[in-house]
Amino acid sequence: MFTAGAFAGTAERIYRPRIGLHKWVGICRKKRMPDRPALWLSWMLPFMRIIFFSNSRFVRTVIPVYVPAQIIIPVLLSITAPAIAQTGFGARSMAMGGTGLLSGNDSWAVFNNPAALPDSGITVSFYGTRYFGFSELTETAVAGSAGILGVRAGAGVFTYGFDKYRESGFRFGVKIPFTLQDVGLEAGIAAEWRHISIENYSSASALLLDAGLVLHPGAGISIAGVVSNTAGSAIGESREPLPVVSSVGIGWQALSQLTLTGAAVKDNRFPVSWRMGGEYRPVHYLDLRAGAMTGPGQFNVGIGIRLNPVITSISAMNHMDLGWTPSVELTVML
């Protein structure tokens, strides 16, 4: 049964707090909230005094808030801010268990692993997801890739949240291919400007740098690695650290119609998240996808429909406690 304490722990793991307003999680744990269903929390919140403690630039005092549960729960989740790297950008990456560093070769590689940017052509992609059905937890993004001055380049913008809490950013990345003793090697780097704002408090921005590699030793095998926020950037006057996420993975094109992926993702504040995914193409215009991951435990499913020059991808992520998250992606290949 999903308990109030589990709710706090799950929110912390899913949303990977970024700006210091997540200390309510610690409060819940220290008070050892009783082992009752989450419904207990939902019914009680309208009569409870919710207090946020923070030493960040956004909140310098104790703030009492009296609001209905239907509002406070999304706000709490929004304040803890999702990790954009949690499942990666794109419905395909989500469906394949968040193994986007390997299931790249599309526009979203500029976010997931710049070394996996497409090798040719021009692509433009649109993406949207709504975490657990909350409109306040909506994320949208646009990305594209093309060849520039002999290298492959990609750019993208995203926005997450609602009018009370908003996180947005712009990213640009490049990929450079190499050949080492008949082994293909691709290196990529991406820079992101990220902006976070909270209504009636303040806002702040930070510059992040990512670096990635993809190795092709042969036999349909790919080995990838990426480090997000390599410089360990911080944000705000109190210099709240942004997460550093390191990922390694391996992909295998077992058959011309079947691709398998596996990855390990380590956020510097949490245990390793193990991930796996697969994609099967029974006919040339249809992709079937599935995946799973730990930390938190969830499974994912999705499909891709190829009607050149347009590829439509739909996926759904199921968290054992919080339910389903739908996402949709549209890619145009020029």
RODO-2510 file (C-alpha; in nm, 4 decimals, decimal comma):
residues 334
     n   res          X          Y          Z
     1     m     0,0000     0,0000     0,0000
     2     f     0,1259     0,3466    -0,0867
     3     t     0,1938     0,5378     0,2350
     4     a     0,2429     0,9058     0,3083
     5     g     0,6066     0,8375     0,3910
     6     a     0,6498     0,6544     0,0622
     7     f     0,4946     0,9538    -0,1123
     8     a     0,7698     1,1767     0,0227
     9     g     1,0449     0,9320    -0,0703
    10     t     0,9047     0,8755    -0,4183
    11     a     0,8756     1,2473    -0,4868
    12     e     1,2383     1,2941    -0,3873
    13     r     1,3614     1,0138    -0,6156
    14     i     1,1425     1,1005    -0,9140
    15     y     1,1899     1,4732    -0,9172
    16     r     1,5512     1,4972    -0,8067
    17     p     1,5203     1,8334    -0,6237
    18     r     1,7342     2,1129    -0,7664
    19     i     1,6793     2,4311    -0,5725
    20     g     1,6628     2,3543    -0,2011
    21     l     1,2869     2,3712    -0,1442
    22     h     1,2687     1,9946    -0,0962
    23     k     1,3337     1,9851     0,2765
    24     w     0,9705     1,8965     0,3405
    25     v     1,0762     1,5455     0,2425
    26     g     1,3190     1,5330     0,5317
    27     i     1,0523     1,6720     0,7632
    28     c     0,8128     1,3927     0,6635
    29     r     1,0774     1,1299     0,7288
    30     k     1,1929     1,2694     1,0627
    31     k     0,8359     1,2798     1,1902
    32     r     0,7898     0,9153     1,0810
    33     m     0,4493     0,9746     0,9327
    34     p     0,2067     0,6914     1,0142
    35     d     0,1653     0,3926     0,7841
    36     r    -0,1615     0,5017     0,6286
    37     p    -0,2698     0,5343     0,2659
    38     a    -0,1801     0,8430     0,0689
    39     l    -0,5512     0,9246     0,0794
    40     w    -0,4981     1,0172     0,4444
    41     l    -0,2525     1,2849     0,3376
    42     s    -0,4827     1,4045     0,0617
    43     w    -0,7777     1,4513     0,2992
    44     m    -0,5704     1,6117     0,5752
    45     l    -0,3744     1,8614     0,3689
    46     p    -0,6572     2,1175     0,3431
    47     f    -0,6417     2,1530     0,7213
    48     m    -0,2650     2,1296     0,7668
    49     r    -0,0138     2,4082     0,7783
    50     i     0,2472     2,3319     0,5158
    51     i     0,5754     2,5036     0,5897
    52     f     0,8760     2,5241     0,3633
    53     f     1,2215     2,5804     0,5068
    54     s     1,4971     2,6930     0,2772
    55     n     1,8202     2,8847     0,2826
    56     s     1,8102     2,9490    -0,0913
    57     r     1,7716     3,2894    -0,2494
    58     f     1,4159     3,2051    -0,3413
    59     v     1,2836     3,1674     0,0129
    60     r     1,4510     3,3360     0,3085
    61     t     1,1668     3,3006     0,5580
    62     v     0,9216     3,0419     0,6834
    63     i     0,6090     3,0452     0,4661
    64     p     0,2738     2,9140     0,5960
    65     v     0,0430     2,7962     0,3187
    66     y    -0,3238     2,6988     0,3464
    67     v    -0,4514     2,5483     0,0212
    68     p    -0,6606     2,2513    -0,0950
    69     a    -0,4886     1,9189    -0,1484
    70     q    -0,5671     1,9324    -0,5193
    71     i    -0,3347     2,2338    -0,5421
    72     i    -0,0660     2,1621    -0,2841
    73     i     0,0299     1,8177    -0,4125
    74     p     0,1140     1,9374    -0,7654
    75     v     0,2893     2,2397    -0,6187
    76     l     0,5004     2,0229    -0,3902
    77     l     0,5968     1,8002    -0,6795
    78     s     0,6697     2,1018    -0,8969
    79     i     0,8872     2,2626    -0,6329
    80     t     1,1022     1,9525    -0,6136
    81     a     1,1665     1,9875    -0,9909
    82     p     1,2069     1,6894    -1,2178
    83     a     1,5352     1,5625    -1,3404
    84     i     1,5308     1,6213    -1,7116
    85     a     1,7838     1,3428    -1,7479
    86     q     1,5711     1,0972    -1,5510
    87     t     1,4289     0,9224    -1,8581
    88     g     1,5839     1,1425    -2,1217
    89     f     1,4053     1,3602    -2,3729
    90     g     1,1879     1,2042    -2,6377
    91     a     0,9108     0,9455    -2,6368
    92     r     1,1441     0,6838    -2,7860
    93     s     1,3953     0,7191    -2,5035
    94     m     1,1172     0,7039    -2,2444
    95     a     0,9675     0,3890    -2,4000
    96     m     1,3091     0,2190    -2,3999
    97     g     1,3588     0,2581    -2,0264
    98     g     1,5404     0,5906    -2,0320
    99     t     1,8365     0,4592    -2,2330
   100     g     1,8493     0,7733    -2,4456
   101     l     2,2290     0,7870    -2,4444
   102     l     2,2145     0,4770    -2,6684
   103     s     1,8767     0,5020    -2,8409
   104     g     1,9865     0,8304    -2,9938
   105     n     2,0540     0,9114    -3,3593
   106     d     1,7687     1,1604    -3,3409
   107     s     1,7244     1,5265    -3,2487
   108     w     1,6957     1,4471    -2,8759
   109     a     2,0583     1,3349    -2,8681
   110     v     2,1497     1,6991    -2,8052
   111     f     1,9926     1,6492    -2,4606
   112     n     2,0578     1,2773    -2,4016
   113     n     2,4082     1,2323    -2,5499
   114     p     2,5529     1,4815    -2,8009
   115     a     2,7862     1,2111    -2,9361
   116     a     2,4778     1,0268    -3,0689
   117     l     2,3516     1,3088    -3,2927
   118     p     2,2274     1,1935    -3,6379
   119     d     2,4980     1,1270    -3,8949
   120     s     2,3173     1,2900    -4,1870
   121     g     2,0163     1,4912    -4,2943
   122     i     1,8135     1,7548    -4,1138
   123     t     1,5711     1,6582    -3,8373
   124     v     1,3211     1,8625    -3,6380
   125     s     1,1388     1,7082    -3,3409
   126     f     0,8591     1,8124    -3,1047
   127     y     0,7978     1,6464    -2,7684
   128     g     0,5504     1,6718    -2,4842
   129     t     0,4805     1,4799    -2,1652
   130     r     0,2594     1,5234    -1,8592
   131     y     0,3987     1,3535    -1,5485
   132     f     0,1366     1,1356    -1,3789
   133     g    -0,1455     1,3283    -1,5456
   134     f    -0,0828     1,6579    -1,3598
   135     s    -0,1169     1,9574    -1,5900
   136     e     0,1234     2,1440    -1,3578
   137     l     0,3904     1,8850    -1,4384
   138     t     0,3864     1,9343    -1,8149
   139     e     0,7096     1,9371    -2,0115
   140     t     0,7471     2,0386    -2,3759
   141     a     1,0519     2,0646    -2,5997
   142     v     1,1660     2,1288    -2,9551
   143     a     1,4976     2,0087    -3,0986
   144     g     1,6717     1,9853    -3,4341
   145     s     1,9955     1,8666    -3,5911
   146     a     2,1921     1,9395    -3,9101
   147     g     2,5421     1,9434    -4,0541
   148     i     2,7428     2,2630    -3,9973
   149     l     3,1036     2,3230    -4,1119
   150     g     3,1851     1,9551    -4,1355
   151     v     3,0427     1,8577    -3,7959
   152     r     2,6994     1,7460    -3,6830
   153     a     2,5228     2,0001    -3,4642
   154     g     2,2011     2,0052    -3,2674
   155     a     1,9999     2,2592    -3,0716
   156     g     1,6935     2,2427    -2,8508
   157     v     1,4730     2,4333    -2,6085
   158     f     1,2501     2,3042    -2,3306
   159     t     1,0103     2,4282    -2,0672
   160     y     0,8701     2,2515    -1,7625
   161     g     0,6178     2,3503    -1,4962
   162     f     0,3449     2,6134    -1,4734
   163     d     0,3040     2,9798    -1,3801
   164     k     0,4060     2,9280    -1,0140
   165     y     0,7201     2,7319    -1,0933
   166     r     0,8932     2,7328    -1,4301
   167     e     1,2130     2,5701    -1,5508
   168     s     1,3364     2,6302    -1,9033
   169     g     1,6523     2,6074    -2,1028
   170     f     1,8332     2,6284    -2,4351
   171     r     2,0956     2,3794    -2,5462
   172     f     2,3472     2,3576    -2,8313
   173     g     2,5752     2,0624    -2,9034
   174     v     2,8128     1,9235    -3,1646
   175     k     2,9408     1,5784    -3,2602
   176     i     3,2756     1,4957    -3,4190
   177     p     3,3412     1,1426    -3,5565
   178     f     3,6812     0,9690    -3,5438
   179     t     3,8252     0,6404    -3,6624
   180     l     4,0775     0,4571    -3,4430
   181     q     4,2161     0,1351    -3,5924
   182     d     3,8917     0,0556    -3,7745
   183     v     3,6875     0,1294    -3,4623
   184     g     3,4345     0,4079    -3,4955
   185     l     3,4408     0,6711    -3,2209
   186     e     3,2133     0,9720    -3,1863
   187     a     3,2646     1,2510    -2,9337
   188     g     3,0172     1,5210    -2,8471
   189     i     2,9814     1,8208    -2,6210
   190     a     2,6780     2,0329    -2,5358
   191     a     2,6235     2,3582    -2,3478
   192     e     2,2941     2,4495    -2,1829
   193     w     2,1631     2,7719    -2,0379
   194     r     1,9053     2,6844    -1,7713
   195     h     1,6658     2,9236    -1,6032
   196     i     1,4496     2,8572    -1,2956
   197     s     1,1849     3,0956    -1,1649
   198     i     0,9342     3,0868    -0,8788
   199     e     0,6484     3,3341    -0,8863
   200     n     0,6645     3,6084    -0,6211
   201     y     1,0134     3,5012    -0,5118
   202     s     1,2929     3,5220    -0,7616
   203     s     1,4700     3,3512    -1,0493
   204     a     1,8197     3,2393    -1,1387
   205     s     2,0168     3,0944    -1,4284
   206     a     2,3169     2,8684    -1,4753
   207     l     2,5369     2,7338    -1,7547
   208     l     2,5825     2,3565    -1,7783
   209     l     2,8251     2,1518    -1,9893
   210     d     2,7746     1,7884    -2,0985
   211     a     3,0228     1,5561    -2,2684
   212     g     2,9596     1,2202    -2,4341
   213     l     3,1218     0,9379    -2,6290
   214     v     2,9922     0,6575    -2,8499
   215     l     3,2153     0,3660    -2,9505
   216     h     3,1337     0,1210    -3,2319
   217     p     3,3609    -0,1851    -3,1938
   218     g     3,1640    -0,3866    -3,4513
   219     a     2,9191    -0,6797    -3,4542
   220     g     2,6309    -0,4371    -3,4154
   221     i     2,7511    -0,3268    -3,0711
   222     s     2,7613     0,0327    -2,9447
   223     i     2,9103     0,1498    -2,6156
   224     a     2,8197     0,4948    -2,4883
   225     g     2,8983     0,7216    -2,1974
   226     v     2,7879     1,0708    -2,1035
   227     v     2,8383     1,3059    -1,8100
   228     s     2,5816     1,5794    -1,7544
   229     n     2,6872     1,9001    -1,5785
   230     t     3,0542     1,8058    -1,5971
   231     a     3,1641     2,1278    -1,4253
   232     g     2,9278     2,0808    -1,1310
   233     s     2,7459     2,4097    -1,1877
   234     a     2,5404     2,5675    -0,9102
   235     i     2,2512     2,8122    -0,9200
   236     g     2,1265     3,1081    -0,7159
   237     e     2,2948     3,3335    -0,4614
   238     s     2,3258     3,0443    -0,2175
   239     r     2,4898     2,8373    -0,4967
   240     e     2,2569     2,5400    -0,4781
   241     p     2,4411     2,2612    -0,6635
   242     l     2,2783     2,1171    -0,9739
   243     p     2,3027     1,7379    -1,0104
   244     v     2,5946     1,5705    -1,1855
   245     v     2,4697     1,2623    -1,3702
   246     s     2,7044     1,0000    -1,5181
   247     s     2,5723     0,7332    -1,7542
   248     v     2,7256     0,4339    -1,9325
   249     g     2,5498     0,1833    -2,1523
   250     i     2,5714    -0,0767    -2,4235
   251     g     2,3478    -0,1371    -2,7218
   252     w     2,3271    -0,4357    -2,9535
   253     q     2,1517    -0,4593    -3,2862
   254     a     2,0843    -0,8287    -3,2477
   255     l     1,8878    -0,8472    -3,5736
   256     s     1,8130    -0,5983    -3,8469
   257     q     1,4708    -0,5526    -3,6827
   258     l     1,5745    -0,5804    -3,3156
   259     t     1,7774    -0,3458    -3,0942
   260     l     1,8530    -0,4079    -2,7263
   261     t     1,9925    -0,1498    -2,4828
   262     g     2,1127    -0,1450    -2,1240
   263     a     2,2499     0,1375    -1,9110
   264     a     2,3556     0,2416    -1,5631
   265     v     2,2800     0,6006    -1,4582
   266     k     2,4336     0,7560    -1,1465
   267     d     2,3041     1,0830    -1,0069
   268     n     2,5655     1,2107    -0,7604
   269     r     2,2990     1,2220    -0,4859
   270     f     2,1321     0,8855    -0,5385
   271     p     2,2137     0,5162    -0,5926
   272     v     2,2686     0,3778    -0,9410
   273     s     1,9610     0,3447    -1,1626
   274     w     1,9730     0,0300    -1,3801
   275     r     1,7907     0,0460    -1,7119
   276     m     1,7111    -0,1744    -2,0063
   277     g     1,5093    -0,1376    -2,3242
   278     g     1,4310    -0,2883    -2,6603
   279     e     1,2893    -0,1940    -2,9977
   280     y     1,1438    -0,4375    -3,2518
   281     r     1,0378    -0,3463    -3,6059
   282     p     0,7960    -0,6144    -3,7366
   283     v     0,7261    -0,4095    -4,0507
   284     h     0,9107    -0,1136    -4,1994
   285     y     0,6571     0,1441    -4,0776
   286     l     0,6075     0,0226    -3,7173
   287     d     0,8369     0,0094    -3,4105
   288     l     0,7381    -0,1670    -3,0880
   289     r     0,9274    -0,0547    -2,7768
   290     a     0,9507    -0,1517    -2,4123
   291     g     1,1809    -0,0882    -2,1182
   292     a     1,2248    -0,0908    -1,7427
   293     m     1,4362     0,0838    -1,4826
   294     t     1,5157     0,0932    -1,1131
   295     g     1,5468     0,3910    -0,8800
   296     p     1,2524     0,4368    -0,8942
   297     g     1,1060     0,1124    -1,0261
   298     q     0,8976     0,1583    -1,3376
   299     f     0,8271     0,0019    -1,6744
   300     n     0,7680     0,1681    -2,0084
   301     v     0,5983     0,0841    -2,3374
   302     g     0,5628     0,2655    -2,6673
   303     i     0,5227     0,2540    -3,0421
   304     g     0,6675     0,4414    -3,3382
   305     i     0,4894     0,4916    -3,6682
   306     r     0,7065     0,5749    -3,9711
   307     l     0,5326     0,7506    -4,2584
   308     n     0,8224     0,9275    -4,4273
   309     p     0,9196     1,1994    -4,3772
   310     v     0,7281     1,1986    -4,0467
   311     i     0,7868     0,9681    -3,7492
   312     t     0,5302     0,9700    -3,4682
   313     s     0,6197     0,8133    -3,1331
   314     i     0,3901     0,7521    -2,8378
   315     s     0,4993     0,6112    -2,5039
   316     a     0,3732     0,5574    -2,1511
   317     m     0,5739     0,5226    -1,8310
   318     n     0,4229     0,3463    -1,5309
   319     h     0,5491     0,4157    -1,1808
   320     m     0,4463     0,1573    -0,9229
   321     d     0,3051     0,4207    -0,6868
   322     l     0,2284     0,7329    -0,8899
   323     g     0,0756     0,5786    -1,2015
   324     w     0,1094     0,6554    -1,5715
   325     t     0,2966     0,9283    -1,7565
   326     p     0,2091     0,9674    -2,1259
   327     s     0,4350     1,1293    -2,3838
   328     v     0,4210     1,1990    -2,7555
   329     e     0,6872     1,2925    -3,0084
   330     l     0,6730     1,4075    -3,3694
   331     t     0,9858     1,4074    -3,5866
   332     v     1,0194     1,5458    -3,9389
   333     m     1,3179     1,4301    -4,1454
   334     l     1,4168     1,6719    -4,4208
***
